[in-house]
Amino acid sequence: MNKEISDLLKYVKSEASEKANDHLIFPLFKKIFSKDTFKKESEASGADIYIEGRIIVELKTNHDDWCSGFFQALHYQKKSLNFSSVCVISHNFIGLWKLNQIPDFAIDLYKKAEASKPASEIGVKNSKSVNNGKKKEILAKSFFVLDKDNFEQNELYINVYLSEFVDKLQNLDSVRQQINPQNFINKIDLLKKFFETPMDAVHCFYAVISYWDITSTIPEAKQSKPNYLEVIGRNGKQRSEEVEINPRFHKEFIKFIESHYIFTNEEAGISIDYYFSRFDEVLSAVDPEYVKQHGIFFTDINLSKFALWFVHYYQEKKLAEKYIVFDPAGGSGNLVTSWRKNHLKHKIVSELQPDLLKTIERRMKQDEMHIESGFTIIPKTTENRGLNFIDKSALEYLAEIEKVLHEKNLKLDKPIAYLLNPPYKNTDENEEKRIGKEAEYITHPTIIDFTGEDAAKERYLAFLAQIINLSETQIAKNPDLKPMILIFTPTSWLIPRPTYQEFREKFDKYFKYENGFIVTSYEFFKLSGRFPISFTIWSYNYTTKGNKNTIKLNDYTELKSEALNINWNIPFDELDKKVLKILKSSKKVLFDNSRGDIRESLPKLKHINKNEYFQQPRYD
């Protein structure tokens, strides 16, 4: 309804008379309620818009006339019109009320009005009889309201509210409105007004989502904690964590929660975890520059499941029995939460950003599978800090992990399988834009010593170097351990480009290439441009001469993201058949320099004025 919403915005922003602009409003109500039920003016006892049994709409020119419009609309019940909701639209104002929720004093005024009087006259009279306090009470009882302050915000934000208004109109008869995969990001946008920062709104959504059903209620704040509210859901049996909200927003926040619910359908794959899996879209909508400067490209949930299917099918069927899985760049948690308990048991997750860690922990706590199989968040989210994977020595970093595990009576008694999609950002780019985004990844000298200065600027290479340092540190304590790497990266280091040759020579001494695949960037990641992203599997195998790693990757660059939108919970034999069918036309591709430099394959061109030849330029 983009055109209809755009026209609605034109009306409320315009200072022209209602009669001059009413044509901007009619199409919206005709589309929502159908042309057959739509009536206006002479067909509706003089009302601007009337949908029998549903709604009466009064259009006004001036903002301050909204209250007279409200009482005018109510009076049409005495003109034999039948409706359950009232709407008023004027300059910089939209209000929507359900008749069974308006204040008692407004009902009393309506009942006392003479039926024979014109509705417009009664509207003005009743409006004059209520003071500002009662007008605020009328607004507080609204099903939806947009007032002057809202229209002072940017148009993108206003459109979110207008979409919410349309949603309310489409669900007039619902006791609660549904929050679903199509609208949940817009609903988070609506939560922003209750918080100081957009990120606080995101945290609120994911803090209460597991308890937000059709039974959810919010009790008043405790006297001992006047700034905190909690959602009670699942028929009063479970409570969310407490959410800090300024008391002046409490009534409106409670109204918002108690008039909505989270839609789930396990059979269709719409679980609470589904909403967590789209955390990347939420974060990108809230602060795209934050995502960009962190070099965060969250892994698509279905690609995550596919990658772990790939590991299970081609490489290691008993990963959970032999390894402890560790993701030091957890992001949205899609990788470590995306496979079954018999393949990924106890998991360790860390992140530089505490905002991301809190979300991952909430995600795992709401899923019995993760609670049963076990997980550890490092550092503790109660400390409100993240953990930079590359600013410490391996010994210091391993000590951090062991400290938290020791507090849980656990220890690193198995080799680590490093499962990650690290940041891809080159630290040379746009340094000034990272200010205030906490996107500074300080790199420890031991890592730079391994990679070299130039290669260390690529964060994913710094991550790989740290993994080697950690592996060496863990093996020094237990020589029998054989760590693994399961990693998404760009492909430049696999060929490798000249800048990365020295790094690869060192890396190949420690890890043996096992298997991998490539997909196209924009199909599965929020990236512009079309280039390959690889997922590669490596096993620890130190040799001074270096492993003779021939990088052959399964070429899935023709794979479309929708092809992997399948039920990953079916039995393994069925799943294998389904996925192998999708991959049946794929081939392997060799990633090396055997075909030479592409520049040298270009033809020689004869100079137009000289009797000599030169190499064809690449840009030609």
N, C-alpha and C positions, 0 to 999 in steps of 0.2 A: 504493500500500500504506500509506496514511496511518494507517488503523485498526490494522493489524498492527504498524507501527513504533511507534505510540503505546503499544500493549500491551507490546511489547518493552521500551520505556523504563520502563513501570510496574514490570515484573519486576525490572530491574536496579537500580532506585531503591528498591525495597521491601526491608524487612528480614524479611519474613515467610518461612516455610519454603518450600522448593521445591515440596513437594506441594500447598501451599495456592495456589500461583501458577502451576503448570505450564500451566494452561489458557490463560494469557496468551501462551505461546510456540508452542503447537501450530499455531494458524491461519497463522502466518508460513511455517512449513516446509511445511504442506499446500498453501499457495498457490504457493510457489516450485517444489516438486517434485511436486505433484499428490497428491490424496488416495489414489490407487491404489498409489503407491509408499511412502506414509507408514506406518511401523510404530512401535509404542511398547511398552515394558515387556515383558509376557508374550509378545508377538509378536516381540520382538527380544532374547531372552535376558536380559531385565532392563534393557536400555539405555533411557534416557529417550526418545530419538528415533533412528530408524534408517531411512535411505534406502539400499536395497541398491545396492552398487557405487559409492555417492557419498559419504555422510557419516554419522558417528555423533555424536550430541549428548548431552553430559552437563550436567544442570542441578544447580547447587549453591546452598546457602542463603547461606553466608558467603564473603566475598571471598577470604580466605586459603585456601579449599579448592579454588581453581582448579587448583593443581598436582596434587592427588590426583585431581581430575576428569579431568585430562589423561592421567594414567597409567591411570586406570580405563577411559577410552575406548579407549586403545591395547590394553588387555587383551582387549577384546571380539573381537579378531582370533583369539584362541585359543578363542573360543566359536563359531567357524565363521561369524562375520559378515564380510562383504566390503565394504570401504569404502576410499576414497582420501584422505579428509579427516577431521579431528577438530575438534569445536567444543566449547567450554566456556562456559557462561553462568552467572554468579553475581552476587551483590550488587556493583554498581559494577565489573563485569568482563565483557568478551566477548573470547574468544580463538578464532582459527581457524588451523589448521595443515594443510599438505599432508604426507602421510606421507613423500614422497620428499625433504622439506626439513628434517625435524627432526634435532636433533643426534645424533651417533653414540652418545653415552653413554646417551641415552634409548632408543635402539633396543636397546642391550645389556641394559639393565634389563628391557625388555619381553620379550626373548628368554629371559632367565633365570627369569622368573616361572613358577610352577607353573600349568599350564592348568586344573587341577581346582579351584584356589582361586577364591572369588568375586571378581569384578572390583573391587568396592568395597574389599575387603580389600587387594588388590594395589595399588590406587590410593593408599591411605593409606601402605602400607609403602614404596613407591617414592618417594613424595613426601618422606617423612622421611629418605630416604637421600641426597637431593640438597641441597647447601648453597645459600645465596642467590645466589652467583655463577653456579651452574649453572641456577638458576631464571631468572635474567636472560638466560642463553644460550638457554633454551627460548623465552622471550618474543621475543628478537631474531630467531629463526628463524620466527616466526609469519607467516602469510599476511595476517593482520589482527589487531590487538589494540586494545582500549579498556580503560584501567586507571583507577584512582582519580582521578588528576590530571585526566583528561579530563572526568570527571563533575562536577568542581567548576566547570566553565565554564557559561555560560548555555545554556538549553535549545535555542535556535536553533542554536548551534554543535554541540551534542551530536547534534541531528537530522541535521546534515550527515554526521557520522561514522556514524550508524546507517544512513543511505541508502547510504553507502559499503559497509557491512557487507552489506546486501542485494544490492548490486551484485556483491560478491565471491561470495556464495552463488549468484547467477544465472550466474556465469562460473567455476565451480569448475575446469572442464577447460581453461580458457584459460591459455596460458603468460603472456600479457600481457592486461591489461584495456584495453578501448577507452575512450578519451576522445572524446566526440562532442558534437554540438550540444545534446543534452538534458542532459548531466551536467558539461560542462566548467567551469561556474561553481562547482559543488560541489567539483570537484577543485582549483580554485584556493583555495577555502576550506581544503582539507586541507593545502595548501602553507604556510598562514599560520604553522603551529607551528614552521617552520624559520627564521623571520625575526622581526626586532624590530618591524616595522610591517606592516600588511596590504598597503600599497602596494608594499613590497619583494617580497611574494609575487606580486603582479600583474606586476611587472617581470620576475621570474624566469620566469614562465610565457611571457611574450611574447619573452623573450630566447632560450629554448630550443625554442620550438614548431616552428620550421622544421626542426629536426634530430631531433625526437622521433618516431621511427618504430619499427617492430618490430625493427630492428637496433640501436637506441640502447644505448650503454653509457657509463659514467662511470669514467674511470681515477682512481686515488687522487690526492690533491692533491700538487702538486710541493713539494719541500722549500723552495724559494725563495718559494712562495706557499701556505702551509699553510691559509689561510682560503678558497681559491678552488677551485671545481670547474667542469668544462665537460662538455657532452654531445657525444659523438661519434656521429653518425648517418649515414644513407645508406650503409650497408655500410662504415663506417669512413672514408669519403671526406671528410666535412665536420665541422667543429667549431663549436660555438656560442661566443658570447662567454663570458667567465668570469663566474661567479655567486658572490658572496661569501656564505658560509654558515659559521656557527660549527662548528668541527671536531667538537664533541660530537654534532652532528646528521648528520655525513657518512654514516655507515652507513645510517641510516634514510632519508635523502634519496636515496641511490644505489638503495636497495631500491625506493623509490617510483617513481623514473624507470624503472628497468629492469623493473618489473612492469606498466607502462602503455605505451600508444602513442596518438598522435593519429590519429583517423580522418579520412580525406579521400576524396572522390569527385568528381572534376572534372566529370563528366557531370551529376551531381546538383547542382552548384553549391556543394559543400562543399569549398572549398579552404582553404589556410592563411589566405588573406586574409579568408575568411568569419569566422574566429575574431577577427581584428582588427576586422572591421566591427561586431562586437557588444561592442566595448570599453566602450561607454556602459553596457551592462547590468552588466558586471563592476565598473566604477567605482561605479555606483549601489549595487551590493550591498556593496561594500567601505566606502564612505563617502558615504551619501546626502546628508548635510549639506554636504559639500564641493561636490558637484554643484549643490545648491540655491543656496548662497551665491555661487558663481561665475556663476550664471545660465546654466549650461551645459546646453543641450538639444541633444545630439548629433543630427546629421541621419541619419535612417534611410537605410540603404545603397541600397534600391531607390528611395526618393524622390530621393536624390542622383543616381542614374543617370537617373531620369526628368527631373530638372531639366536635366541636360546634354543629354539627348536633345531636350528642348524648345528649348534654345539652338541646337543643331545644326539642327533641323528648321525652326524659325520665324525664326531670327535670323542666325546666323553659322556657315556650314559649314566655314570655314577658320580657325577660332579659333587653332589652334596655329601657323599660318603668320604670322598678323598680330599676335599678342599674346603676352606673357609672363604666365602665369596666377599670381596671388599670392593665397594665403589667409593673412591675418594672425591668424586665430582658428581654427587647424587642428583643434582638438578631437580626434576619433578618426581624422581623415584621410579620412573617407568621401567628402567632396566632391572633393578633389583626386586621389583614387586611383580614382575610379569610372568613368572614361571611357577610351576607347581612345587609343592613342598617336598616331593620326593626327588626333585632335581636341585633346588636351591633351599637348603635348610638355613642354618644360622647365617645371617648376613650382617656385615658391618658397613655402615654408611657414614660418609662425612661430606662436608661442603665448606667452601669459603664463606658463604652467605648464611647467617643464622635464619633469615627469612625462609630460605629454601629448606633448611634442616627442620624447622618447625612444621612445615607442610608435610615433609616426608614422614616425620614421626606421627603426626595425626593420621596420615594415610595408613600407616602400618597398624596403628592401634585400633582402627575401626574394622580391621579384617582379621577374623579368627585364625585364618591360615598362617598369617605372619606371626601372630602371637604364639601359636602352637610350634611353629618351626624355629622361632627365635630371631631376634635382631638386636643390634646395638647401634645407637646413634652416638657419634663422636664428633665434637665434644657434647656434653649434656646440654640440651636446649634451655634448661633452667639458667645456664650461665650466660645466655644470650650472646653467644659468640660463635663464629665459624672456625674452621681450621684450614689454613692455607697449606696445600699439599706440597708446595715447592719452596717455601721460605725457611725450612728447617733442614738440618742434616737428617739422614735416614735413621740414625740412632735416636735422635730427639723425637722424631715422628713416631717411630715404633714404640718408644717409651709412653707416648700419649695413648696409643691404642691399648697397650698392655695394662696401663693404669686403670682405664675405664673397664676393661674386661675383668681385671682382678677384683674390682668392686662388685662385680656380678658373679664372682667365683668361677670365672671362665679364663681360659688361656689360649694362646696361639699354639696349639699342639698339632696343627695340620698346615700344609703349605697354603699360601694365599692364591686364590684365583682372582686376579685384578680384572673386574668387569666394569668398563667405563666408557663414557663418551665425554672426553675432556674438552676444555675450552679450546677453540681454534684461533683465538685472537692473536695477531702479531703485535707485540708490545711497542713496536715503533709507530703504530698508526694512531693518529688523533689523540695524542696524550692529554691535551687540554680538556677533551670531552669526558675523560674518565674522572675528572675532579668532582667530588661529591657523590660519585656512584660506587664508591668502595670497590673499584675494579682494578686496584693496583696489586698485581701478583709479583711480590718481591721474590727474586730467585736466589737460592742459597749458592754460595761459591762452589760447593761440591758438585752441584748440578752443572754449573757453567764450565767447570773443569772437564766434565765428561762430554758435554755437547759442543763446546766451543762458543764464542761470543755470539756469532750470527745465528746458529741453530737454536740457541737458548731463547731467542726472541719469539720463536714459535712455541706457544705454551704447551701444545700437545707433545712436542719433543722433550720439553722440560719434564713433563709428566712421565714420559717413558724412561728418561734418565733416572728419575727418582725411584721408579719401580725397580730398576736394576739395582740401585743402591740399597733399597729396602730388601730385595731378594738376597743380596750378598750379606746383609746384616742378619737376616733370619737364618740363612744357611750356615753362617759362622756359629750360631748356637746349636743348629741341628743339621748336619751335613746331608742327611737323607732326604730332605725336603726338595721338592721340584715344583716351584711356582708356575703359574700359567698367566698369560695375558689374553684377555678377550676385549678388543678395543675398536671403537669407531674412530677413524681419522680421515683427513684428506689423503690423497694417494701420492703426493709429491715425494715423500720420504721412501716410498716403496721402490721407485724406479732405480736409484734415487736421483733427484736433481743435484747438480754439482755442489750446491751449498751444503747438502746433507750427506755427501759421500763419506766424509770422515766420521760422522755420527754413526752411519750404518755399519761401517767397518768395526767400530767398537761394539755396537748393539749386537751384531751377528756373532760375537764371541760368547754371548750369554744366552741368547734365545734362538731356538730352532723354529722356523716357520712350519705350521701344520696345515692350515686351510684358511679360506676366507672368501668373501664375495664383495662385489661393488654394486651400488645402486646409484640412481641419479639424485643429486642434491635436492632439487626443488620438489620432488615427489614425496619426500618423507621429512624434510626439514624446512623450517621457515627461513629459506635462503633465496636470494635472487641469483639468477644465473643458473647455468646448467653445467655441472661438473660432477665427476664421480666421488662418492664417499665410500670408503672401504670399511669392512668389518673383518678383522684378521685375528687368528688364533695362533698363539706362540707358546712353546713349552721350554722351560729352563734346561739348558744343556751347555754348560760352560766348556769351551775348548779354546786353547791359546791360538790355534790356527784359524778359528772362526768357523761357524756353521756355513756350509755351502747352500745358502738360502735362495732357492729359485721361487720367485713369487708368482704363482699361478692362482688367479682369482676366478671364481664363478661369476660370470658376467650376467647380472640381473638388471642392467641399465634400462631394459625395456619393460621392467616390472612396474605396474601402476599401483599406487597406494591402495586403491579400492579392492585390488585383487587379494590383499591380505586381510580384508575385513571379514574374517571367518570366525567360527566358533572354535577357540583354541582349547576348550575344555573337554572335547570329545576324546574317546579312548585313543591311545597312541597309534594303534594300527590303522584306525580310520583317519587320524590326523596326517599320518605319513603319506597315505595314498592321496589325500586331498592336496597337500602342499607339493608333493612330487609332480602331480598333474599340472600344477601352476608353473613349475619350473622346467617342464619337459623339453622345451625348445632352447633352453639356455646353453651356453658354451663356456669354455674356460679361456681366459686371456692371460698372456704372459706380460708381466710388468718388469721390463728391463730395457736396456739400451741397444738391443740386438739389431734394431732397424735403423740405428744411427740417428744423427741430428737431422731433424726435418728441414732445416735451412739448407743443408747440403744436397737435399733431393730436389730442390727447386731448379728449374732450367736456367741456362745462360741466355741472356738477351743481348742483341746487338745494339750498340749505341746509335742513335738516329743521325748523329753528325760525325761520328768517328768510326774508324774501321777497327773496332775492338768490342769485346764482349764483357758483360758484367753479370753478377748474380742477381736474379730477380728479387726485388724487395718483398718482404713478407706481407706488407700492407697492400700490395698491388693485387 
